Amino acid sequence: MESIQMNKQLRESEDRYENLVHMMSDGLIIYCEGCIVLANRSLLSMIGVDRLDEIVGLPIKSFVHSEYLEQFTANVHYLIREANPTVFMNYKLLRRNGETFETELSAANVTYDGKPSVQLIIRDISNRIRMEESLFEKDFLYKSLMENVVAGVFVGQQYNLIYANPYLAELFGYTVDELLALSPDCFIPKEELSRIQNEVLEGMVSGVTQFVLRLSGKKKDGSTIFLEGNSSVIMLDGQPSLLGTVQDVTFKLEKEKLLKDSAKLYQKMIKFVPEPIVLSDQGVIVYANKLALQLIGLDENCEVSGKSIFDFIHPAQHGMVVETVRKIMASDDPSPFQERIIICPDGRQMDVELSSIRINNYMGKDVMLSVIRDLTDRKRSEEILIRSEKLSAIGQLAAGVAHEIRNPLTALKGFTQLLSAKYPEHPHYFTIMSNEIDRITLIVNEFMTLAKPHFTQFHDEPLEPILNSVLSILETQAILLNVELKVCLDQTAPTVFGNADQLKQVFLNIIKNAIEAMPHGGVVQLSVATKDDGNVLIRIKDGGPGIPEELIKKIGEPFVTTKEKGTGLGIMISTRIIEAHKGTLKLSSVVNEGTVVEIILPIQEAS
């Protein structure tokens, strides 16, 4: 009974041993008298066989690489004598197909079927060795790359420099050993180091691991060097470290400084040139002097810098400007002055003339310098001169023929009245003749107004009573035509220096025109406002059909009118009166929206 129990326990022990052997990840093999008697599954897989019977009985040496055959037995006995299962020895073994693989081998004396045997524990380290070799190759490649790259490479750890490639050492004028032996603050200013350290620490807290480097340094000979590059936080030997690459940008910064100094010199020269000047690079404004800014109504250069020149040029002229820019940048000769229309930021349109030339090496580029001349005053002077010549011609014509015309008109008027009395059966014809004679008389009288001397007596005249007098005259006509007169007078009650009768003539003419422009009713708005520049603005706006653009420029010329029976002399006379009062009369209109007349008069005392 006891023997049976012992046999049972022995079988159970053998089963546990066998299970344990087959569950091992390392290969296990037992050989007795030089031949294999047992191997676990891991070993079978390791040498490339499926069943144990394929290798049982085979000599152990048939799986040992030839270069280890002579020393195999001696080495195994050495391992057995160590009696320490953790001691391994590297071996090359053979798979069944003859392929070699690297192993670590440990040996122990065992008894198998009552015979002295040797148990080998075999660990396949082929993958590990390949990984180590690959890692070594990569380390070699990385080192070769860092040693030969045309950039300074460094690793900093705990505020010390622990690696520097030869290029970095050469940048500072040291050998690698000399540089690594120095404290970083010997070649980098302390404030620069402190700034970089703070940026890295703050970045690590917020999750940033890459940093741009811009710093200065001191070379071995005492000169200053400027560096730029990038860096990243890495883990090295369990410690956070800073890996970075830098380049010497000293020459680049010096060149940029020279270019900036050159640009500033250009700007200083341009700033004090008594002409509006603009510099542009490929159509983009890079600088405008003070006079150019004042011309378009801006204060700061930053308001135009970076904007396209086409933002300030009338769209209809963009094509011409593109062609002009192309010719200028292909030549050293300046362009002749050309008339252009500038669009100001406030929407105003301004007539100017431009001349441009190419400027070399402004901030390292070829740019275009444009000189601008405002034609507003010149064109206004030309218009005034033309108008004056027209008025003079009309005056001379009126002075020469008015007297001769009046005498025949008087005779015609008298005989028409006599004939109308003699032939009462045809009153219609005589009425037409009488009206047309009156019309001719009116035209002659208006010509005489232009011809005879004016503006002899000027006084300080309050503007409000003059306007009220005109409005009271026109109020009845406005009511008949269903026109509402809306008046907004300035509370300051401005006074102008002029002739009250002549100013009444102007306002009467303008407001009457506004009322007659709306035969089916509407609103005429009249406002008076004192401006900060010492002038008063009288603005009269109607809601009539407006004046076409092609006609608006001709308004004020003799016999140019939108009225069926008008002469066109009213606006001409009004303009002459206002100009004699040292003011301006401006007329603008939008079709189907109405017409606006703006009269500006100076507020001043008689001299």
C-alpha positions in Angstrom: 0.0 0.0 0.0 2.8 2.3 0.9 4.6 1.4 -2.3 1.6 2.2 -4.4 1.3 5.6 -2.7 4.9 6.4 -3.3 4.5 5.4 -7.0 1.5 7.7 -7.3 3.4 10.6 -5.7 6.4 9.9 -8.0 4.1 10.0 -11.1 2.5 13.2 -9.9 6.0 14.7 -9.3 7.1 13.6 -12.8 3.9 15.2 -14.3 4.5 18.5 -12.5 8.2 18.4 -13.7 7.1 17.7 -17.2 4.5 20.5 -17.2 6.9 22.9 -15.7 9.6 22.0 -18.3 7.2 22.5 -21.2 5.9 25.8 -19.9 9.4 27.4 -19.7 10.0 30.1 -22.3 13.7 29.1 -22.4 14.7 25.9 -24.1 15.6 22.9 -22.0 17.5 19.9 -23.1 18.9 16.8 -21.2 21.5 14.7 -22.7 23.1 11.5 -21.4 26.3 10.0 -22.6 26.4 12.7 -25.3 23.0 12.0 -26.8 19.7 13.9 -26.3 17.1 12.2 -24.2 14.7 15.0 -23.4 13.8 18.5 -24.7 10.9 20.9 -24.0 8.6 22.6 -26.5 10.5 25.9 -26.5 13.7 24.0 -27.4 11.9 22.1 -30.2 10.6 25.4 -31.6 14.0 27.0 -31.2 15.8 24.4 -33.3 12.9 24.1 -35.8 11.4 20.6 -35.2 7.9 19.6 -34.4 8.3 16.4 -32.3 10.7 15.2 -29.7 11.4 11.9 -31.4 13.0 13.8 -34.3 16.0 14.7 -32.1 16.0 12.0 -29.3 19.1 9.9 -29.6 20.9 12.5 -31.7 24.4 13.6 -30.4 24.2 17.0 -28.6 27.2 18.1 -30.7 25.1 18.0 -33.9 23.4 21.2 -32.7 26.6 23.0 -31.7 28.3 25.4 -34.1 31.6 24.1 -35.4 33.7 26.9 -33.9 32.5 25.8 -30.4 32.8 22.0 -30.8 36.3 21.6 -29.2 35.5 23.7 -26.2 31.9 22.7 -25.7 32.4 19.8 -23.2 35.0 21.8 -21.2 32.7 24.9 -21.1 29.7 22.8 -20.0 31.8 21.2 -17.1 32.9 24.7 -16.1 29.2 25.8 -15.9 28.4 22.7 -13.9 31.1 23.4 -11.4 29.9 26.9 -10.9 26.7 25.4 -9.5 24.9 28.7 -10.2 22.0 28.5 -12.6 22.2 32.3 -13.2 25.6 32.0 -14.9 25.3 31.9 -18.7 27.7 31.5 -21.5 27.2 32.8 -25.0 27.1 30.1 -27.7 26.2 29.7 -31.4 23.9 26.7 -31.9 22.5 25.2 -35.1 18.9 24.8 -36.1 17.8 21.6 -37.8 18.0 23.3 -41.1 21.6 24.4 -40.4 20.8 28.0 -39.7 22.9 29.6 -36.9 21.4 31.4 -33.9 22.9 33.1 -30.9 22.2 31.7 -27.4 23.0 32.1 -23.7 23.6 28.6 -22.2 23.5 27.4 -18.5 24.3 23.8 -17.4 23.7 21.6 -14.4 24.3 17.9 -13.5 21.0 15.9 -13.2 20.1 12.2 -13.0 17.8 10.9 -15.7 16.4 7.3 -15.6 19.0 6.6 -12.9 21.9 7.7 -15.2 24.1 10.8 -14.7 23.1 13.4 -17.3 23.5 17.1 -18.1 20.7 19.6 -18.2 21.1 22.7 -20.5 19.0 25.8 -20.2 19.2 27.6 -23.6 18.0 31.2 -24.2 17.7 32.5 -27.8 19.3 36.0 -27.9 19.4 36.4 -31.7 16.8 39.2 -31.7 18.4 41.0 -28.8 21.8 40.9 -30.5 20.3 42.2 -33.7 18.6 45.0 -31.8 21.9 45.8 -30.1 23.7 45.8 -33.4 21.0 48.0 -34.9 21.2 50.3 -31.9 25.0 50.5 -32.2 24.7 51.3 -35.9 22.1 54.0 -35.2 24.3 55.4 -32.4 27.2 55.4 -34.9 25.1 57.1 -37.5 23.8 59.7 -35.0 27.3 60.4 -33.8 28.7 60.6 -37.3 25.9 63.0 -38.2 26.4 65.2 -35.2 30.2 65.2 -35.7 30.0 66.1 -39.3 26.9 68.3 -39.6 27.5 71.9 -40.7 25.8 73.2 -37.6 26.6 73.5 -33.9 25.1 70.6 -31.9 24.9 70.5 -28.1 23.3 68.7 -25.2 22.7 70.6 -22.0 21.8 68.9 -18.7 21.4 70.4 -15.2 22.8 73.7 -16.4 26.0 72.1 -17.8 27.1 71.4 -21.3 27.6 67.6 -21.6 28.1 67.3 -25.4 29.3 69.6 -28.1 30.2 68.7 -31.7 33.4 70.0 -33.3 31.5 72.6 -35.3 30.1 74.2 -32.2 33.5 74.2 -30.5 35.0 75.8 -33.6 32.3 78.5 -33.7 33.5 79.6 -30.2 37.2 79.1 -31.1 37.8 76.2 -28.8 38.4 72.5 -29.1 35.6 70.2 -27.9 37.5 69.2 -24.7 38.2 72.9 -24.0 34.5 73.8 -24.5 33.2 71.0 -22.3 35.6 71.9 -19.6 34.1 75.4 -19.3 31.0 76.5 -17.5 28.4 77.7 -20.0 28.4 81.2 -18.6 32.1 81.5 -19.8 30.9 81.8 -23.4 27.2 82.6 -23.0 26.1 85.7 -21.1 24.4 84.8 -17.8 21.2 86.8 -18.7 20.9 84.8 -22.0 21.3 81.5 -20.1 18.8 82.6 -17.5 16.3 83.6 -20.2 16.7 80.2 -22.1 16.4 78.3 -18.8 13.2 80.1 -17.9 11.7 79.6 -21.3 12.5 75.8 -21.2 11.1 75.4 -17.6 7.9 77.3 -18.4 7.5 75.4 -21.7 7.9 72.0 -19.9 5.2 73.0 -17.4 2.8 74.0 -20.2 3.6 71.0 -22.4 5.9 72.7 -24.9 9.0 70.7 -25.8 10.5 72.6 -28.8 12.0 76.1 -28.5 13.5 78.6 -30.9 17.0 79.7 -29.9 18.3 83.3 -30.4 21.3 84.2 -28.3 24.7 85.9 -28.4 28.0 84.4 -27.2 31.6 85.3 -26.5 34.3 83.6 -28.5 37.7 82.6 -27.2 39.3 85.8 -28.6 36.7 87.9 -26.9 34.6 88.8 -30.0 30.8 88.5 -30.0 29.0 85.9 -32.0 25.2 85.7 -32.7 23.5 82.3 -32.9 20.1 81.1 -34.0 18.6 77.6 -34.0 16.1 75.2 -32.5 16.1 72.9 -29.5 14.0 70.1 -28.0 13.7 68.6 -24.5 14.8 65.0 -24.5 15.4 62.3 -21.8 19.0 61.3 -21.4 20.1 58.9 -18.6 16.8 59.4 -16.9 17.3 63.2 -16.8 15.5 65.9 -18.9 18.1 67.4 -21.2 18.1 70.1 -23.9 19.3 69.0 -27.4 19.8 71.9 -29.8 21.4 73.0 -33.1 22.6 76.5 -33.8 24.0 78.4 -36.7 26.3 81.5 -36.8 24.1 84.4 -38.0 26.6 87.2 -37.1 27.2 88.0 -40.7 23.5 87.9 -41.5 22.7 90.3 -38.7 25.5 92.6 -39.6 24.2 92.7 -43.2 20.6 93.3 -42.0 21.9 96.1 -39.9 23.7 97.7 -42.8 20.5 97.3 -44.9 18.4 98.9 -42.2 20.9 101.7 -41.8 20.8 102.2 -45.5 17.0 102.2 -45.5 16.9 104.7 -42.7 19.3 106.9 -44.6 17.0 106.8 -47.6 14.0 107.5 -45.4 15.8 110.5 -43.7 16.6 111.9 -47.2 13.1 111.3 -48.4 11.5 112.7 -45.2 12.9 116.2 -45.8 12.4 116.3 -49.5 9.6 119.0 -50.1 7.6 116.6 -52.3 5.2 113.7 -51.4 7.2 110.5 -51.9 6.3 106.8 -51.7 8.5 103.8 -51.9 6.9 100.5 -53.1 8.2 97.0 -53.6 6.4 95.0 -56.3 3.3 97.1 -55.8 3.4 97.0 -52.0 4.0 100.3 -50.1 7.1 100.1 -47.8 7.4 103.8 -46.9 5.7 107.1 -47.4 7.0 110.4 -46.2 5.1 112.9 -44.1 3.9 115.0 -47.1 2.6 111.9 -48.9 0.6 111.0 -45.8 -0.8 114.5 -45.5 -1.7 114.5 -49.1 -4.2 111.5 -48.6 -5.2 112.6 -45.1 -3.3 110.1 -42.8 -1.0 110.6 -39.9 1.2 107.5 -39.5 3.2 105.6 -42.0 1.9 102.3 -40.5 -1.5 103.1 -41.9 -0.2 102.7 -45.5 2.9 100.4 -45.0 2.2 96.9 -46.4 -0.8 98.0 -48.5 -1.0 97.8 -52.2 -0.5 100.9 -54.3 -3.6 99.9 -56.2 -5.7 100.5 -53.1 -5.0 104.2 -53.7 -5.3 104.4 -57.5 -8.6 104.6 -59.4 -9.5 101.2 -60.8 -9.8 102.5 -64.3 -6.1 103.3 -64.3 -4.8 100.0 -62.8 -3.8 98.6 -66.2 -1.7 101.7 -67.1 0.0 101.6 -63.7 1.0 98.0 -64.1 2.6 98.7 -67.4 4.4 101.8 -66.0 5.8 99.8 -63.0 7.1 97.1 -65.4 8.9 99.7 -67.5 10.4 101.5 -64.5 11.8 98.3 -62.9 13.4 97.4 -66.2 15.2 100.8 -66.6 17.3 103.2 -64.7 15.6 106.2 -66.2 12.8 108.1 -64.4 9.3 108.1 -66.0 7.8 111.4 -67.2 5.1 112.9 -65.0 1.8 111.2 -65.7 -1.7 112.3 -64.5 -3.4 109.8 -62.2 -6.5 109.8 -59.9 -5.8 108.9 -56.3 -8.5 107.4 -54.0 -8.0 108.7 -50.5 -9.0 106.6 -47.5 -12.0 108.9 -46.8 -13.2 108.2 -50.4 -12.1 111.5 -51.9 -10.7 111.5 -55.4 -7.7 113.6 -56.1 -6.0 114.5 -59.4 -2.2 114.1 -59.2 0.8 113.6 -61.4 3.4 110.9 -60.7 7.0 110.4 -61.7 8.8 107.2 -60.7 12.3 105.8 -60.7 14.0 102.5 -59.7 16.1 102.6 -56.5 18.7 99.9 -56.0 19.5 98.1 -52.8 16.8 99.4 -50.5 16.8 96.7 -47.7 18.5 94.5 -50.2 15.9 94.9 -52.9 15.1 97.1 -55.9 12.2 99.3 -55.1 10.2 102.0 -56.9 10.4 105.6 -55.7 7.4 107.8 -56.8 7.1 111.6 -56.6 3.6 112.8 -56.3 2.3 116.3 -57.2 -1.2 117.5 -56.2 -2.9 118.9 -59.3 -6.0 120.1 -57.3 -4.8 123.8 -57.0 -3.4 123.9 -60.4 -6.6 122.5 -62.0 -8.7 124.8 -59.9 -6.6 127.7 -61.0 -6.9 126.6 -64.6 -10.7 126.3 -64.2 -10.8 129.8 -62.7 -8.7 131.1 -65.4 -10.9 129.5 -68.1 -14.0 130.8 -66.4 -12.6 134.2 -66.0 -11.7 134.3 -69.7 -15.2 133.1 -70.5 -16.7 135.8 -68.3 -14.4 138.4 -69.8 -15.3 137.4 -73.3 -19.0 137.5 -72.4 -18.6 140.8 -70.7 -16.8 142.3 -73.7 -19.5 140.9 -75.9 -22.3 142.2 -73.7 -20.6 145.7 -73.5 -20.3 145.8 -77.3 -23.8 144.7 -78.4 -26.1 145.2 -75.4 -26.7 148.8 -76.2 -27.3 148.1 -79.9 -29.7 145.2 -79.0 -31.8 147.3 -76.6 -32.7 150.0 -79.1 -34.2 147.5 -81.7 -35.9 145.6 -78.9 -37.6 148.8 -77.7 -38.9 149.5 -81.2 -40.0 145.9 -81.6 -41.8 146.0 -78.2 -43.6 149.2 -79.1 -44.7 148.1 -82.6 -45.9 144.8 -81.2 -48.1 146.6 -78.8 -49.5 148.8 -81.6 -50.1 145.9 -83.9 -51.8 143.9 -81.2 -54.2 146.9 -80.7 -54.8 147.1 -84.5 -55.4 143.4 -85.0 -57.2 142.3 -81.8 -58.5 139.1 -83.6 -55.0 137.6 -83.4 -53.9 138.2 -79.7 -52.2 134.9 -79.4 -49.4 135.7 -81.9 -48.7 139.1 -80.4 -48.5 137.5 -76.9 -45.9 135.1 -78.1 -43.9 137.9 -79.8 -44.1 140.0 -76.6 -42.9 137.2 -74.4 -40.0 136.3 -76.6 -39.0 140.0 -76.8 -39.1 140.0 -72.9 -36.9 136.9 -72.9 -34.4 138.6 -75.1 -34.4 141.6 -72.8 -33.8 139.3 -69.8 -30.8 137.7 -71.5 -29.4 141.1 -72.4 -29.8 142.3 -68.8 -28.0 139.3 -67.5 -25.2 139.9 -69.9 -25.0 143.4 -68.7 -24.7 142.1 -65.2 -21.6 140.3 -66.2 -20.2 143.2 -68.1 -20.6 146.1 -65.7 -18.4 146.6 -62.6 -19.5 144.8 -59.4 -18.9 144.5 -55.6 -18.1 148.1 -54.8 -19.6 148.1 -51.2 -18.8 145.3 -48.7 -20.0 145.3 -45.1 -20.3 142.9 -42.2 -23.6 141.2 -43.0 -25.4 138.7 -40.7 -26.1 135.7 -42.8 -29.4 134.7 -41.2 -31.5 137.8 -42.2 -30.2 137.4 -45.8 -31.4 133.8 -46.0 -34.7 134.6 -44.2 -35.4 137.4 -46.7 -34.8 135.0 -49.6 -36.9 132.2 -48.1 -39.9 134.6 -47.5 -39.7 135.6 -51.3 -39.7 131.9 -52.4 -42.2 130.6 -49.9 -45.2 131.2 -52.1 -43.6 129.5 -55.1 -42.7 126.5 -52.9 -46.3 126.1 -51.7 -47.6 126.3 -55.2 -45.3 123.5 -56.3 -45.9 121.4 -53.2 -42.3 121.8 -52.1 -41.3 121.8 -48.4 -38.5 124.1 -47.3 -36.5 122.5 -44.4 -34.1 125.0 -42.8 -31.4 124.3 -40.2 -29.5 127.4 -39.2 -26.3 127.6 -37.1 -26.9 128.8 -33.5 -23.7 130.9 -33.7 -25.4 133.3 -36.2 -22.3 133.8 -38.4 -21.5 137.1 -40.0 -19.8 137.4 -43.4 -18.1 140.3 -45.0 -19.8 141.1 -48.3 -22.7 142.7 -50.2 -26.1 141.7 -48.9 -27.9 142.3 -52.3 -25.5 140.2 -54.2 -25.6 137.4 -51.7 -29.4 137.5 -51.9 -29.1 137.2 -55.6 -27.0 134.1 -55.2 -29.3 132.3 -52.7 -32.4 133.3 -54.5 -31.0 131.8 -57.7 -29.8 128.5 -56.1 -32.9 127.9 -53.9 -35.2 128.8 -56.8 -33.4 126.3 -59.0 -33.8 123.7 -56.3 -37.6 124.3 -56.0 -38.1 124.3 -59.8 -36.2 121.0 -60.0 -39.2 119.3 -58.3 -42.3 120.3 -60.2 -44.3 117.5 -58.6 -43.3 118.3 -55.0 -40.5 117.3 -52.7 -38.2 118.7 -50.0 -35.5 121.3 -50.2 -33.0 121.2 -47.3 -31.0 124.3 -46.4 -28.4 124.1 -43.6 -25.8 126.6 -42.3 -22.8 125.3 -40.2 -19.8 127.2 -38.9 -16.6 125.2 -39.5 -13.5 125.0 -37.4 -11.4 126.6 -40.2 -13.1 130.0 -39.9 -15.6 129.5 -42.7 -19.3 129.0 -42.9 -20.9 126.2 -45.1 -24.3 126.9 -46.7 -25.7 123.6 -48.1 -28.7 123.5 -50.3 -30.1 120.0 -51.4 -33.0 119.1 -53.5 -34.7 115.8 -54.3 -35.0 116.3 -58.0 -33.9 114.1 -60.9 -30.3 115.1 -60.6 -27.8 116.1 -63.3 -26.1 113.6 -65.6 -22.3 113.2 -65.0 -21.4 114.4 -68.5 -23.3 117.6 -67.9 -22.4 118.4 -64.3 -18.9 119.6 -65.3 -20.3 122.0 -67.8 -22.8 123.6 -65.5 -21.9 127.3 -65.1 -21.0 127.8 -68.8 -23.3 130.2 -70.8 -26.4 128.5 -72.2 -25.6 125.2 -70.5 -28.8 124.4 -68.5 -31.3 121.7 -67.5 -34.2 124.1 -67.7 -36.4 124.3 -70.7 -36.3 128.1 -70.8 -33.0 128.7 -68.8 -30.0 130.6 -70.1 -27.3 129.0 -67.9 -26.1 132.4 -66.8 -27.5 132.2 -63.2 -24.9 129.7 -61.9 -22.1 131.6 -63.7 -23.1 134.9 -62.1 -23.6 133.3 -58.7 -20.1 131.7 -59.0 -18.6 135.0 -59.9 -20.3 136.7 -56.9 -19.1 134.0 -54.4 -15.5 134.1 -55.7 -15.5 137.9 -55.3 -16.5 137.2 -51.7 -13.4 135.0 -51.5 -15.6 131.9 -51.2 -16.3 128.8 -53.3 -19.4 127.3 -54.9 -19.4 123.6 -55.5 -22.2 121.7 -57.2 -22.6 117.9 -57.1 -25.4 115.6 -58.2 -26.5 112.0 -58.4 -29.1 111.0 -61.0 -32.5 110.1 -59.5 -31.3 111.3 -56.0 -31.0 115.1 -56.4 -28.5 117.9 -56.5 -26.4 119.5 -53.7 -24.9 123.0 -53.9 -22.3 123.9 -51.2 -21.3 127.5 -50.7 -18.3 128.3 -48.4 -17.8 131.8 -47.3 -15.1 133.2 -44.9 -16.1 134.7 -41.6 -13.9 137.8 -41.2 -13.9 141.4 -40.3 -13.5 144.2 -42.8 -9.9 145.3 -43.2 
